[in-house]
Amino acid sequence: MTTFSAKPAEIEKKWVMIDATGLIVGRLATIVAKHLRGKHLPIFTPHVDCGDNVIVVNAAKVAFTGRKREKKIYRHHTGHIGGIKERTARWILEGKFPERVVEKAVERMLPHGPLGRRQFGNLRVYPGPEHPHAAQQPEMIDIAILNRKNVRSD
């Protein structure tokens, strides 16, 4: 018996939608990354983009465990000397683009290379409940029922 290797022409991409209201960021990101890579499929092939297109809505309503909302720091460098910038998760979630918290968490769980960038392009994150992808008829995935730890119980 030979090892199965999926070809790009054989792959059928689905559209899935996840409501992030009250979900823990890290647990949400692992499930989203798994669907983007296609590791939930029996035809998973590491060097082929065989994952689904994922839509995350209500990204502004995600939760953190412990005191990460105030203590977690996102850093980036401007490119100039001494140009490191720091922002807390609370500052980002209350700012203009709260969906970036989910995007960064998922992006850092994907491979760092051309394939990972292509897979990350299949992710759409929206801060509110509306999205422009109704024509794709996305299948709803309820992450909250998979494990009781996926939802913050405050």
C-alpha positions in Angstrom: 0.0 0.0 0.0 1.4 3.4 -0.9 1.1 6.7 0.9 -1.6 8.9 -0.3 -0.6 12.4 -1.4 -3.3 14.9 -2.4 -2.9 16.9 -5.6 -4.0 20.5 -5.7 -6.6 19.6 -8.4 -8.2 17.0 -6.1 -8.9 19.4 -3.2 -12.4 20.7 -2.6 -12.3 23.7 -0.3 -15.3 24.3 2.0 -16.3 27.5 3.8 -16.8 27.4 7.5 -17.9 30.1 9.9 -17.0 30.4 13.6 -18.7 32.8 16.1 -16.0 34.0 18.5 -18.2 35.4 21.2 -16.8 34.5 24.6 -14.2 32.1 23.2 -10.7 31.9 24.5 -8.3 33.3 22.0 -5.6 30.5 22.0 -8.2 27.7 21.8 -10.0 29.5 19.0 -6.7 30.0 17.1 -5.7 26.4 17.3 -9.0 25.2 15.8 -8.9 27.9 13.1 -5.3 27.0 12.2 -6.2 23.3 12.1 -9.0 24.1 9.6 -6.8 26.4 7.5 -4.1 23.8 7.2 -6.5 20.9 6.5 -5.3 18.8 9.4 -8.9 17.8 10.2 -9.2 16.0 6.9 -8.2 12.4 6.1 -6.5 13.6 2.9 -4.1 16.0 4.7 -0.9 16.6 2.8 1.7 18.8 4.5 3.0 20.5 1.3 -0.4 21.2 -0.3 -3.0 23.9 0.7 -5.8 21.5 1.4 -7.5 23.5 4.2 -10.9 25.3 4.3 -11.8 28.9 4.0 -12.6 30.2 7.5 -14.7 33.1 8.5 -14.5 34.3 12.1 -17.2 36.8 13.2 -17.5 38.7 16.5 -13.8 38.8 16.9 -14.0 41.8 19.2 -15.8 39.7 21.8 -13.1 37.1 22.4 -11.9 36.4 25.9 -8.5 35.8 27.6 -7.8 33.6 30.6 -6.3 35.1 33.8 -5.1 38.6 33.5 -3.8 38.3 29.9 -6.2 41.1 28.7 -4.1 43.6 30.7 -0.8 41.8 30.9 -0.3 40.3 27.4 1.9 42.6 25.3 2.1 42.7 21.5 5.4 44.0 20.2 6.5 45.2 16.7 9.4 47.1 15.4 9.2 50.2 13.2 12.6 49.5 11.6 14.2 52.6 13.1 16.7 52.5 16.0 14.9 52.1 19.3 11.6 51.7 17.4 10.1 48.9 19.3 6.4 49.5 20.0 4.3 47.8 22.6 0.5 47.5 23.0 -1.5 45.4 25.4 -4.3 43.1 24.3 -6.9 45.4 26.0 -5.6 48.4 24.0 -6.0 46.5 20.7 -9.4 45.0 21.5 -10.8 48.5 22.4 -9.1 50.1 19.4 -10.0 50.5 15.8 -9.0 47.0 14.6 -9.9 44.4 17.4 -9.8 41.5 14.9 -6.0 41.7 14.8 -5.7 39.8 18.1 -7.3 36.8 16.5 -5.4 37.3 13.2 -2.0 37.4 15.0 -2.8 34.3 17.1 -3.7 32.3 14.0 -0.9 33.6 11.9 1.7 32.6 14.5 0.3 29.0 14.5 0.7 28.5 10.7 3.9 27.6 8.9 6.3 30.5 8.2 6.8 30.4 4.5 5.0 30.6 1.1 2.5 27.9 2.0 1.6 29.4 5.3 1.1 32.8 3.7 -1.3 31.2 1.2 -3.2 29.4 3.9 -3.4 32.6 6.0 -5.0 34.2 3.0 -8.0 31.8 3.4 -8.9 33.5 6.8 -11.4 36.3 7.1 -11.9 37.9 10.5 -14.6 40.4 11.2 -15.1 42.3 14.5 -18.9 42.3 14.3 -21.6 39.7 13.4 -22.0 40.7 9.7 -19.8 39.4 6.9 -20.0 39.6 3.1 -19.7 35.9 2.4 -23.3 34.7 2.5 -23.1 33.6 -1.1 -20.5 30.9 -0.2 -23.0 29.4 2.2 -20.5 28.8 5.1 -21.1 25.9 7.4 -21.3 27.0 11.1 -18.9 25.4 13.6 -19.8 25.6 17.3 -16.5 25.5 19.2 -18.1 26.2 22.5 -19.6 22.6 22.7 -16.4 20.9 21.8 -14.8 21.5 25.2 -16.0 23.4 28.3 -12.7 25.1 28.5 -13.2 26.8 25.1 -15.5 29.4 26.6 -14.8 31.9 29.4 -17.4 31.4 32.1 -17.5 35.0 33.6 
